[in-house]
Amino acid sequence: MDIAISKNNIPVRLTDERWMHISTGHPEIADYYYDILETIENPIKIVEGGSGEMISIGADNNNPGKFVIVVYKESDQSDGFVITAYLTNKLSGFEKRRLIWEQQK
């Protein structure tokens, strides 16, 4: 298990169980373990999910035009956990969501 610190300064756990779920369900992201943690800590932007979760969006440094998406929940001020992660080349579905945080340009 590894932990990333969110923009709200909350530790977000990536457990072995979640990593197995993510890497088997989305095999294209199997080489992106550390990119998932980096996307939580240094995203391009964070938008609100449909059930109180956070959706962190990061650049895929290996594939220009693709993005790492990490869905996680901050349970309280001292704990959070990754729900899932995947790659996409389309951000249009995230533009209608409420913006929580955006990287300064």
Z-matrix of the N, CA and C atoms (Angstrom, degrees):
N
C 1 1.452
C 2 1.526 1 108.84
N 3 1.331 2 114.92 1 136.85
C 4 1.454 3 121.10 2 174.51
C 5 1.518 4 108.51 3 -123.90
N 6 1.332 5 114.62 4 161.54
C 7 1.462 6 121.28 5 -176.91
C 8 1.524 7 109.28 6 -128.59
N 9 1.332 8 115.38 7 135.49
C 10 1.462 9 122.24 8 172.74
C 11 1.528 10 106.78 9 -114.84
N 12 1.312 11 116.39 10 150.38
C 13 1.464 12 121.19 11 178.92
C 14 1.524 13 108.35 12 -100.27
N 15 1.334 14 116.05 13 120.83
C 16 1.470 15 121.05 14 -177.12
C 17 1.528 16 110.72 15 -73.85
N 18 1.325 17 116.03 16 172.06
C 19 1.461 18 121.52 17 177.16
C 20 1.532 19 111.47 18 -64.92
N 21 1.329 20 117.66 19 -18.79
C 22 1.467 21 121.77 20 174.32
C 23 1.522 22 111.63 21 -88.52
N 24 1.333 23 116.34 22 8.82
C 25 1.466 24 123.62 23 179.17
C 26 1.534 25 112.10 24 64.18
N 27 1.325 26 115.81 25 36.40
C 28 1.459 27 122.47 26 179.88
C 29 1.527 28 108.49 27 -112.02
N 30 1.344 29 118.39 28 131.18
C 31 1.460 30 119.84 29 176.17
C 32 1.529 31 111.11 30 -68.71
N 33 1.327 32 115.68 31 127.82
C 34 1.463 33 122.04 32 -178.90
C 35 1.529 34 107.39 33 -115.05
N 36 1.325 35 116.23 34 119.64
C 37 1.464 36 122.74 35 -176.12
C 38 1.528 37 111.80 36 -85.06
N 39 1.324 38 115.36 37 135.01
C 40 1.464 39 122.01 38 167.45
C 41 1.524 40 105.24 39 -111.42
N 42 1.325 41 116.08 40 96.10
C 43 1.467 42 120.88 41 -175.39
C 44 1.526 43 110.74 42 -78.65
N 45 1.319 44 115.41 43 162.25
C 46 1.468 45 120.73 44 177.55
C 47 1.530 46 110.45 45 -61.11
N 48 1.331 47 116.71 46 -39.44
C 49 1.467 48 120.81 47 179.91
C 50 1.527 49 110.78 48 -62.15
N 51 1.341 50 117.33 49 -45.13
C 52 1.471 51 121.24 50 179.24
C 53 1.512 52 110.51 51 -66.13
N 54 1.343 53 117.63 52 -40.30
C 55 1.453 54 120.42 53 -179.93
C 56 1.529 55 110.34 54 -62.51
N 57 1.328 56 117.60 55 -41.71
C 58 1.466 57 120.30 56 177.56
C 59 1.530 58 110.33 57 -62.76
N 60 1.320 59 116.83 58 -43.01
C 61 1.466 60 121.50 59 177.96
C 62 1.537 61 110.63 60 -60.47
N 63 1.323 62 116.63 61 -47.26
C 64 1.467 63 121.55 62 -177.94
C 65 1.531 64 110.61 63 -65.71
N 66 1.325 65 116.88 64 -50.56
C 67 1.467 66 119.98 65 -173.41
C 68 1.524 67 113.27 66 -71.27
N 69 1.323 68 118.38 67 -25.28
C 70 1.461 69 119.15 68 175.59
C 71 1.525 70 111.39 69 -87.33
N 72 1.327 71 117.63 70 -34.83
C 73 1.460 72 120.96 71 179.14
C 74 1.514 73 113.57 72 -76.32
N 75 1.330 74 115.88 73 -28.07
C 76 1.470 75 122.50 74 179.50
C 77 1.533 76 107.55 75 -131.19
N 78 1.340 77 118.14 76 73.67
C 79 1.466 78 120.34 77 -173.93
C 80 1.526 79 114.40 78 -58.89
N 81 1.327 80 117.41 79 -22.09
C 82 1.468 81 120.05 80 178.99
C 83 1.530 82 112.22 81 -66.28
N 84 1.327 83 117.47 82 -15.75
C 85 1.464 84 120.92 83 -178.59
C 86 1.531 85 112.15 84 -104.76
N 87 1.322 86 117.41 85 8.29
C 88 1.468 87 121.87 86 -176.14
C 89 1.531 88 113.34 87 -58.94
N 90 1.320 89 118.71 88 -26.61
C 91 1.470 90 121.87 89 179.21
C 92 1.527 91 112.59 90 -94.82
N 93 1.314 92 117.82 91 13.41
C 94 1.462 93 121.78 92 -171.85
C 95 1.528 94 113.70 93 -112.51
N 96 1.306 95 118.22 94 23.76
C 97 1.467 96 121.22 95 -176.62
C 98 1.538 97 111.21 96 -52.46
N 99 1.319 98 116.56 97 -54.56
C 100 1.465 99 119.98 98 -177.03
C 101 1.527 100 112.20 99 -72.89
N 102 1.323 101 117.06 100 -25.87
C 103 1.463 102 120.63 101 175.16
C 104 1.533 103 110.46 102 -66.61
N 105 1.313 104 117.24 103 -33.81
C 106 1.465 105 121.15 104 176.93
C 107 1.519 106 110.07 105 -63.92
N 108 1.323 107 116.96 106 -46.77
C 109 1.470 108 120.88 107 177.97
C 110 1.528 109 110.59 108 -62.88
N 111 1.324 110 116.69 109 -41.99
C 112 1.473 111 121.56 110 179.21
C 113 1.528 112 111.25 111 -64.05
N 114 1.329 113 117.23 112 -36.60
C 115 1.464 114 121.07 113 179.55
C 116 1.525 115 111.33 114 -65.72
N 117 1.314 116 117.90 115 -31.82
C 118 1.468 117 121.07 116 175.43
C 119 1.527 118 109.74 117 -70.37
N 120 1.321 119 116.90 118 -43.89
C 121 1.462 120 120.95 119 -175.32
C 122 1.527 121 113.62 120 -78.76
N 123 1.327 122 117.36 121 -35.41
C 124 1.468 123 121.83 122 -174.72
C 125 1.524 124 111.32 123 -136.02
N 126 1.320 125 117.38 124 64.93
C 127 1.467 126 119.83 125 -178.63
C 128 1.528 127 112.34 126 -78.56
N 129 1.318 128 114.82 127 166.69
C 130 1.463 129 120.82 128 168.91
C 131 1.524 130 108.07 129 -75.89
N 132 1.344 131 114.66 130 -42.94
C 133 1.463 132 120.22 131 176.87
C 134 1.515 133 109.39 132 -158.40
N 135 1.323 134 114.99 133 162.55
C 136 1.458 135 123.10 134 175.29
C 137 1.521 136 107.13 135 -128.15
N 138 1.334 137 115.89 136 130.69
C 139 1.459 138 121.41 137 177.05
C 140 1.523 139 108.97 138 -121.60
N 141 1.308 140 115.26 139 162.55
C 142 1.457 141 121.16 140 -179.05
C 143 1.524 142 110.82 141 -82.37
N 144 1.326 143 115.89 142 137.80
C 145 1.456 144 121.44 143 175.28
C 146 1.522 145 110.04 144 -84.66
N 147 1.312 146 116.30 145 -177.98
C 148 1.456 147 121.45 146 -176.39
C 149 1.512 148 115.13 147 -80.46
N 150 1.335 149 117.86 148 -18.05
C 151 1.468 150 120.95 149 -176.83
C 152 1.520 151 111.65 150 -129.10
N 153 1.317 152 117.07 151 36.95
C 154 1.456 153 121.44 152 177.71
C 155 1.517 154 114.90 153 86.22
N 156 1.321 155 117.48 154 0.62
C 157 1.456 156 118.90 155 178.04
C 158 1.523 157 110.04 156 -83.52
N 159 1.305 158 115.50 157 165.81
C 160 1.459 159 123.41 158 177.80
C 161 1.525 160 107.04 159 -105.12
N 162 1.330 161 116.17 160 144.49
C 163 1.454 162 121.44 161 175.84
C 164 1.523 163 106.67 162 -120.96
N 165 1.315 164 114.61 163 110.28
C 166 1.452 165 121.75 164 -177.71
C 167 1.522 166 108.60 165 -96.86
N 168 1.317 167 116.43 166 132.80
C 169 1.465 168 122.24 167 -176.33
C 170 1.526 169 108.18 168 -117.34
N 171 1.330 170 115.82 169 125.41
C 172 1.457 171 120.90 170 178.98
C 173 1.519 172 110.86 171 -130.52
N 174 1.306 173 115.79 172 157.64
C 175 1.465 174 120.99 173 178.12
C 176 1.522 175 109.80 174 -75.36
N 177 1.328 176 116.31 175 142.06
C 178 1.460 177 121.74 176 172.83
C 179 1.518 178 106.42 177 -89.49
N 180 1.317 179 116.47 178 102.65
C 181 1.461 180 121.03 179 -176.27
C 182 1.526 181 112.81 180 -68.01
N 183 1.336 182 117.08 181 -15.46
C 184 1.463 183 121.14 182 179.28
C 185 1.522 184 112.06 183 -86.92
N 186 1.336 185 117.02 184 -22.80
C 187 1.465 186 121.97 185 -175.67
C 188 1.529 187 110.00 186 -138.88
N 189 1.328 188 117.72 187 96.48
C 190 1.465 189 119.52 188 178.40
C 191 1.530 190 110.91 189 -55.64
N 192 1.323 191 115.66 190 137.55
C 193 1.458 192 120.48 191 -179.79
C 194 1.518 193 113.18 192 91.93
N 195 1.331 194 117.18 193 -5.89
C 196 1.462 195 121.36 194 176.10
C 197 1.531 196 108.52 195 -110.68
N 198 1.337 197 113.77 196 158.00
C 199 1.460 198 120.16 197 -176.54
C 200 1.519 199 110.77 198 -134.04
N 201 1.337 200 115.63 199 147.48
C 202 1.455 201 122.89 200 174.22
C 203 1.530 202 106.81 201 -93.67
N 204 1.319 203 116.62 202 125.76
C 205 1.460 204 122.29 203 179.24
C 206 1.527 205 107.35 204 -111.85
N 207 1.339 206 116.67 205 126.94
C 208 1.458 207 121.36 206 177.93
C 209 1.523 208 108.19 207 -124.81
N 210 1.313 209 115.73 208 122.90
C 211 1.459 210 122.09 209 177.75
C 212 1.522 211 106.92 210 -102.86
N 213 1.330 212 116.25 211 123.83
C 214 1.457 213 120.11 212 -179.04
C 215 1.526 214 110.45 213 -144.13
N 216 1.305 215 115.05 214 164.65
C 217 1.458 216 120.95 215 -178.87
C 218 1.519 217 108.40 216 -125.43
N 219 1.317 218 115.68 217 135.98
C 220 1.455 219 121.52 218 172.62
C 221 1.529 220 106.70 219 -99.56
N 222 1.331 221 116.02 220 105.24
C 223 1.470 222 121.47 221 -175.29
C 224 1.518 223 112.12 222 -66.95
N 225 1.326 224 115.22 223 -44.88
C 226 1.460 225 121.55 224 178.70
C 227 1.525 226 107.48 225 -156.84
N 228 1.305 227 118.16 226 -165.70
C 229 1.468 228 121.63 227 -175.86
C 230 1.523 229 113.59 228 -72.24
N 231 1.341 230 117.37 229 -8.83
C 232 1.456 231 118.89 230 -176.67
C 233 1.531 232 114.02 231 -123.66
N 234 1.344 233 118.18 232 3.81
C 235 1.453 234 118.70 233 -175.89
C 236 1.523 235 112.16 234 -156.05
N 237 1.318 236 114.21 235 141.66
C 238 1.458 237 122.02 236 173.43
C 239 1.515 238 108.73 237 -150.87
N 240 1.330 239 116.76 238 167.68
C 241 1.456 240 120.15 239 -178.58
C 242 1.518 241 110.61 240 -150.58
N 243 1.333 242 115.14 241 148.49
C 244 1.463 243 122.06 242 177.29
C 245 1.520 244 108.46 243 -77.61
N 246 1.328 245 115.82 244 135.73
C 247 1.457 246 122.09 245 175.89
C 248 1.522 247 110.04 246 -95.63
N 249 1.323 248 116.36 247 -52.23
C 250 1.462 249 120.88 248 178.36
C 251 1.525 250 109.27 249 -159.23
N 252 1.324 251 114.89 250 172.08
C 253 1.466 252 121.65 251 177.07
C 254 1.524 253 107.94 252 -154.84
N 255 1.327 254 115.09 253 150.13
C 256 1.459 255 120.21 254 179.66
C 257 1.515 256 109.96 255 -161.38
N 258 1.330 257 116.72 256 171.95
C 259 1.462 258 123.27 257 177.38
C 260 1.519 259 109.23 258 -105.95
N 261 1.328 260 115.84 259 148.23
C 262 1.463 261 120.64 260 175.21
C 263 1.517 262 109.36 261 -150.37
N 264 1.317 263 115.61 262 160.53
C 265 1.464 264 120.26 263 171.71
C 266 1.523 265 110.03 264 -115.74
N 267 1.328 266 116.84 265 6.49
C 268 1.460 267 121.71 266 -178.63
C 269 1.524 268 110.50 267 -120.41
N 270 1.325 269 115.57 268 121.15
C 271 1.468 270 120.09 269 177.27
C 272 1.519 271 112.31 270 -106.01
N 273 1.321 272 117.40 271 -0.28
C 274 1.464 273 120.17 272 -175.18
C 275 1.529 274 112.42 273 -60.41
N 276 1.311 275 118.60 274 -32.41
C 277 1.457 276 121.10 275 179.91
C 278 1.513 277 113.68 276 -69.78
N 279 1.329 278 117.22 277 -16.71
C 280 1.461 279 120.82 278 -178.88
C 281 1.524 280 112.61 279 -94.28
N 282 1.330 281 117.64 280 -13.91
C 283 1.463 282 121.31 281 -175.27
C 284 1.522 283 113.39 282 -68.77
N 285 1.325 284 118.01 283 -23.74
C 286 1.463 285 120.63 284 -179.74
C 287 1.527 286 112.21 285 -87.58
N 288 1.312 287 116.69 286 -8.22
C 289 1.463 288 120.62 287 -179.78
C 290 1.528 289 110.45 288 -81.91
N 291 1.328 290 115.30 289 155.32
C 292 1.463 291 120.06 290 -179.63
C 293 1.524 292 109.82 291 -68.14
N 294 1.327 293 115.98 292 126.77
C 295 1.453 294 122.42 293 179.77
C 296 1.531 295 108.74 294 -76.09
N 297 1.318 296 115.95 295 128.42
C 298 1.463 297 121.72 296 178.31
C 299 1.513 298 110.63 297 -99.58
N 300 1.333 299 116.50 298 -41.76
C 301 1.474 300 121.58 299 -176.70
C 302 1.518 301 108.19 300 -154.64
N 303 1.337 302 116.22 301 144.11
C 304 1.467 303 119.96 302 176.99
C 305 1.511 304 109.52 303 -140.84
N 306 1.319 305 115.55 304 138.76
C 307 1.455 306 122.42 305 178.50
C 308 1.522 307 109.73 306 -62.93
N 309 1.319 308 116.37 307 135.56
C 310 1.464 309 120.78 308 177.16
C 311 1.514 310 109.23 309 -73.72
N 312 1.327 311 115.42 310 137.52
C 313 1.481 312 120.49 311 -177.05
C 314 1.494 313 111.58 312 -91.81
